[in-house]
Amino acid sequence: MSIYAPDPRAAKRRDAFLALLIISVFALFIAGAGFALGIEPRLVLERSAGGSFRGTGSNHFAGRQFFSKTVEGITGVQLGSAKRDRSSDSVKDRQRQSRQRHLDLYGADRARLGWDRESDQGLIEDFMRGKEPRLALADPPPPWRKGVSWFCFGFAGLLVIGGIQSNFFPKKNAA
C-alpha cells in the first residue's frame, strides 16, 4: 500500500455512516407518518364562574398526552370553515376549503379552540344550556389507522436496525 493512497477502511466507514444517515432519515419520516396517523384529539369543557366555560383541547398518542391548549371564558360555539380568502389560492382550493367545516370556541381574549367534528355542535350547546359540570369529548382514530401507525413505527425501527447491521456488521464472505 502506498503512503499516498487513501485508506480504504476510512472510506468504508464514511460510506457506512452516510448510508445509515440516509436510512435513518427515511425511518424518521415513516415514524412521523405513523405518529400523525395515531393522534387522538380530546376536548374537555368545564363550567366556570359567570356562565362561561373553560375549554381544554389536547392531543394524545397511545394514551399519553403530548399537547394541550386551554382557553378561558368561552361563551359559545360556532361553525367555522377553513376558508382563508387568499388571492393566491385557486378556485378549486377555495371550494375545498369552504367544505372543510369545524367548530370554533372563542374565549374572552379571542383565543380560539378548534374541534373538527361539527356533528358535536348540538352536544356542546346542550351542555352549555344544561347543568352538568363537565363535558369530555374524544375522537379516537379508527382501528385501521392505529394498526397502520404501529406498523409504521415497527417498520422504521427495522429500517434503522437493518441499516446498522448491514453497514457496520457486514456478513463475512465464505470464499
C-alpha positions as CSV (number, residue, x, y, z in Angstrom):
1,M,0.0,0.0,0.0
2,S,1.3,3.4,-1.0
3,I,1.6,6.2,1.5
4,Y,-0.2,8.4,-1.0
5,A,-3.2,6.1,-1.5
6,P,-6.3,6.8,0.7
7,D,-7.0,4.4,3.4
8,P,-9.9,2.1,2.2
9,R,-11.1,1.4,5.8
10,A,-11.8,5.2,6.3
11,A,-13.7,5.4,3.1
12,K,-15.7,2.3,4.0
13,R,-16.6,3.7,7.4
14,R,-17.6,7.0,5.9
15,D,-19.8,5.3,3.3
16,A,-21.4,3.1,6.0
17,F,-22.1,6.2,8.1
18,L,-23.6,8.1,5.1
19,A,-25.8,5.1,4.2
20,L,-27.0,4.8,7.9
21,L,-27.8,8.5,7.9
22,I,-29.9,8.3,4.7
23,I,-31.8,5.2,6.0
24,S,-32.4,7.0,9.4
25,V,-33.9,10.0,7.6
26,F,-36.3,7.6,5.8
27,A,-37.1,5.9,9.0
28,L,-37.8,9.2,10.7
29,F,-40.3,10.2,8.0
30,I,-42.0,6.8,8.3
31,A,-42.2,7.1,12.1
32,G,-43.6,10.7,11.7
33,A,-46.3,9.4,9.4
34,G,-47.1,6.7,12.0
35,F,-47.3,9.3,14.7
36,A,-49.6,11.5,12.7
37,L,-52.0,8.6,12.0
38,G,-52.3,7.6,15.6
39,I,-53.2,11.0,17.2
40,E,-56.4,11.1,19.3
41,P,-57.8,14.7,19.8
42,R,-59.8,15.3,23.0
43,L,-61.8,18.3,24.2
44,V,-62.9,18.9,27.8
45,L,-65.3,21.7,28.7
46,E,-65.8,22.8,32.3
47,R,-68.1,25.3,33.9
48,S,-66.5,28.5,35.3
49,A,-68.0,31.3,37.2
50,G,-70.3,33.8,35.5
51,G,-71.8,31.4,32.9
52,S,-68.6,31.0,30.9
53,F,-66.6,27.9,30.3
54,R,-63.0,26.7,30.3
55,G,-62.1,24.6,27.3
56,T,-59.0,22.3,27.1
57,G,-58.1,20.7,23.8
58,S,-55.4,18.1,23.9
59,N,-53.7,15.6,21.6
60,H,-52.9,12.1,22.8
61,F,-50.9,9.2,21.3
62,A,-51.1,5.7,22.8
63,G,-52.8,7.2,25.9
64,R,-50.1,9.8,26.5
65,Q,-50.8,13.5,26.2
66,F,-48.2,15.5,24.2
67,F,-50.0,18.8,23.5
68,S,-52.6,20.8,25.4
69,K,-54.3,24.2,25.0
70,T,-56.7,25.8,27.4
71,V,-59.0,28.7,26.7
72,E,-60.8,30.6,29.5
73,G,-64.1,32.5,29.2
74,I,-65.8,30.5,26.4
75,T,-69.4,31.7,26.0
76,G,-70.5,29.9,22.8
77,V,-69.6,27.7,19.9
78,Q,-69.9,28.5,16.2
79,L,-69.4,26.6,12.9
80,G,-66.3,27.7,11.0
81,S,-64.6,26.7,7.8
82,A,-61.0,26.5,6.6
83,K,-61.6,29.3,4.0
84,R,-58.7,31.7,4.0
85,D,-59.6,34.3,1.3
86,R,-56.2,34.4,-0.2
87,S,-55.9,35.7,-3.8
88,S,-53.1,33.2,-4.5
89,D,-55.5,30.2,-3.9
90,S,-57.2,28.6,-6.9
91,V,-60.9,28.4,-7.2
92,K,-60.7,24.6,-6.6
93,D,-58.7,25.2,-3.4
94,R,-61.3,27.8,-2.2
95,Q,-64.1,25.4,-2.8
96,R,-62.3,22.6,-0.9
97,Q,-61.5,24.9,2.0
98,S,-65.1,26.1,2.3
99,R,-66.3,22.5,2.5
100,Q,-63.9,21.7,5.4
101,R,-66.0,22.5,8.5
102,H,-65.0,22.6,12.1
103,L,-66.3,24.1,15.4
104,D,-64.7,27.2,16.9
105,L,-64.9,28.0,20.6
106,Y,-63.7,31.6,21.3
107,G,-62.5,32.7,24.7
108,A,-62.8,36.1,26.4
109,D,-59.4,37.2,24.9
110,R,-60.4,36.0,21.4
111,A,-58.3,32.9,21.8
112,R,-59.6,30.1,19.6
113,L,-60.1,26.5,20.4
114,G,-61.0,24.3,17.5
115,W,-62.8,20.9,17.2
116,D,-63.0,19.1,13.9
117,R,-66.3,17.1,14.5
118,E,-69.0,19.5,13.6
119,S,-71.6,16.9,14.5
120,D,-70.8,17.6,18.2
121,Q,-72.2,21.1,18.0
122,G,-75.6,20.1,19.4
123,L,-74.0,18.2,22.2
124,I,-71.8,21.1,23.2
125,E,-74.7,23.6,23.0
126,D,-76.8,21.2,25.1
127,F,-74.0,21.1,27.7
128,M,-73.8,24.9,27.8
129,R,-77.5,25.2,28.4
130,G,-77.6,22.3,31.0
131,K,-76.2,22.0,34.5
132,E,-73.5,19.3,34.1
133,P,-70.1,20.4,35.5
134,R,-68.0,18.8,32.8
135,L,-68.2,17.5,29.2
136,A,-65.4,15.3,27.8
137,L,-65.2,14.5,24.1
138,A,-62.7,12.3,22.3
139,D,-62.2,11.4,18.7
140,P,-60.2,8.2,18.7
141,P,-58.6,7.1,15.4
142,P,-60.3,4.1,13.7
143,P,-58.6,0.7,14.3
144,W,-57.1,0.6,10.8
145,R,-55.2,3.9,11.5
146,K,-54.0,2.6,14.8
147,G,-52.7,-0.5,13.1
148,V,-51.0,1.4,10.3
149,S,-49.5,3.7,12.9
150,W,-47.9,0.9,14.9
151,F,-46.8,-0.8,11.6
152,C,-45.0,2.4,10.6
153,F,-43.2,2.5,13.9
154,G,-42.1,-1.1,13.6
155,F,-41.0,-0.7,10.0
156,A,-39.0,2.4,10.9
157,G,-37.3,0.5,13.8
158,L,-36.5,-2.4,11.5
159,L,-35.0,0.0,8.9
160,V,-32.7,1.5,11.4
161,I,-31.7,-1.9,12.9
162,G,-31.1,-3.3,9.4
163,G,-29.1,-0.2,8.4
164,I,-26.8,-0.6,11.4
165,Q,-26.4,-4.4,10.8
166,S,-25.7,-4.2,7.1
167,N,-23.4,-1.2,7.2
168,F,-21.4,-1.8,10.4
169,F,-21.6,-5.6,10.8
170,P,-21.5,-7.0,7.3
171,K,-21.6,-10.7,6.7
172,K,-18.3,-12.4,6.0
173,N,-17.9,-13.9,2.6
174,A,-17.3,-17.6,2.6
175,A,-14.7,-17.6,-0.1
